[in-house]
Amino acid sequence: MDYKASEHIQDLQYFGEFGGINPSISDSSTYTFLSAKTMFDTFEGNTEGCYLYSRHSSPSNLYLGEAMAQLEGTESANVYASGMGAITAVILQLCDSGDHIVCSRTIYGGTYAFLKNFVKKFNISVSFIDITDLNTVEKSITPKTKMIYCEAISNPLLEIADIPSLSKIAKKNSIPLVVDNTFSPLSISAAQLGADIVVHSLTKFINGSSDCVAGAVCASTDFCLSLKDVNNGAGMLLGSTMDSLRAASILKNMRTLHIRIKKHSENADYLAKQFLNDGLTVVYPGLENHPGHDLMNAQMNPEYGYGGMLTLDVGSVEKANALMESMQRKKLGYLAVSLGFYKTLFSASGTSTSSEIPEEEQKELGLSQGLIRFSIGLDNDIKKTYKTMRECMEELGILAPDTSFGLVLERKGLAQHSAKS
Ligand SMILES: *Cc1c(COP(=O)(O)O)cnc(C)c1O
């Protein structure tokens, strides 16, 4: 793939009201109409290009929506107050009572809880399947199935979905393929690969400063307008509207997304290779031993790398907790959920972000209690970070002290250097 998303985002040109180089922020909940007839038409559903009330749309939200549409190369995009706000709106828009969803079994804990527990109220049923097993995906589709749902790179196991093949199955059955691309913005252009609807939590890499929750739906203009429909739109009626001030600040952060993703990927790739070399159980799509490595190579935009997410299995929840506390004390990052921050964030998925999944099911998925999910930060000196991480692991007996030739030489080199100076 070679989709030039960041060029398209950077070429978006919006002038502020007074010729400012940033667009003006729309600071109103409601808008005047010059004629009563236009207001009537708007409420009849003729809302395109028209502002009526900010739960429906606002100039700042439309600007951010356009940038999100450029990110995925879709006709249109809507923004929401959270990733879950975007995801739940899409699901409830596509499904009626009695409908069915085919869904990957390794997905974000909140999405899992919504599909496992909440949609029962609406008599919607869900088959959770192994998304890498295309046969099972195809066999699980019934006449009532309204979508295939998955994550491009899954949380937290980092499985890679074969988007072109899933898209073929979806097309054959005339249902949409919905892909959550939160873990891999820019790296994977899900819509270009065949996803019909792409959802994002902007809370993570896209905003990148861990100071808000936000979401988006990238899709056809028809679908985006249907979500906003004043009579039947799940986006409009469930009300998870993004605030305009926040839309403006996320748009500004999006302009540096390409630089950040490259650095997140470079740092994660370095650490994954070191950990592998140390004999640790590390999962990273950039490693040749990752089951989805070739698929990732075939789907990714290579300049952005394999992304900033990796997992490390240190054997037990006790060791995982001790390691995370020690890394936090040494300022390597924060023991916190979420991802895409400038500092590394780490959490034990089984007891945090995936705790919605019962322990038995976690075992089946291969999600062990000692698994730590890392969102690798923008560290300027990742080699130094690695050395400090190693120290933490040696202190806890996760790694034996390194007596390898390379490190000894490096230490000698350091010793010589300090002797000279
Ligand atoms: C965080 C996350 C979500 C939910 O997004 P919020 O902004 O927290 O509502 C959905 N999917 C994935 C993959 C996520 O990481």
Ligand as a Chemical Component Dictionary entry (heavy atoms), coordinates in Angstrom:
data_LIG
# 
_chem_comp.id                   LIG 
_chem_comp.type                 NON-POLYMER 
_chem_comp.pdbx_formal_charge   0 
_chem_comp.three_letter_code    LIG 
# 
loop_
_chem_comp_atom.comp_id 
_chem_comp_atom.atom_id 
_chem_comp_atom.alt_atom_id 
_chem_comp_atom.type_symbol 
_chem_comp_atom.charge 
_chem_comp_atom.model_Cartn_x 
_chem_comp_atom.model_Cartn_y 
_chem_comp_atom.model_Cartn_z 
_chem_comp_atom.pdbx_ordinal 
LIG C1 C1 C 0 -9.535  3.040  23.415 1  
LIG C2 C2 C 0 -10.098 2.209  22.338 2  
LIG C3 C3 C 0 -11.451 2.278  22.011 3  
LIG C4 C4 C 0 -12.437 3.153  22.774 4  
LIG O1 O1 O 0 -12.156 4.503  22.605 5  
LIG P1 P1 P 0 -12.558 5.631  23.706 6  
LIG O2 O2 O 0 -12.051 6.879  23.058 7  
LIG O3 O3 O 0 -11.868 5.283  24.978 8  
LIG O4 O4 O 0 -14.028 5.593  23.842 9  
LIG C5 C5 C 0 -11.908 1.494  20.971 10 
LIG N1 N1 N 0 -11.087 0.679  20.290 11 
LIG C6 C6 C 0 -9.781  0.576  20.585 12 
LIG C7 C7 C 0 -8.923  -0.359 19.797 13 
LIG C8 C8 C 0 -9.233  1.327  21.617 14 
LIG O5 O5 O 0 -7.944  1.210  21.917 15 
# 
loop_
_chem_comp_bond.comp_id 
_chem_comp_bond.atom_id_1 
_chem_comp_bond.atom_id_2 
_chem_comp_bond.value_order 
_chem_comp_bond.pdbx_ordinal 
LIG C1 C2 SING 1  
LIG C2 C3 SING 2  
LIG C2 C8 DOUB 3  
LIG C3 C4 SING 4  
LIG C3 C5 DOUB 5  
LIG C4 O1 SING 6  
LIG O1 P1 SING 7  
LIG P1 O2 DOUB 8  
LIG P1 O3 SING 9  
LIG P1 O4 SING 10 
LIG C5 N1 SING 11 
LIG N1 C6 DOUB 12 
LIG C6 C7 SING 13 
LIG C6 C8 SING 14 
LIG C8 O5 SING 15 
# 
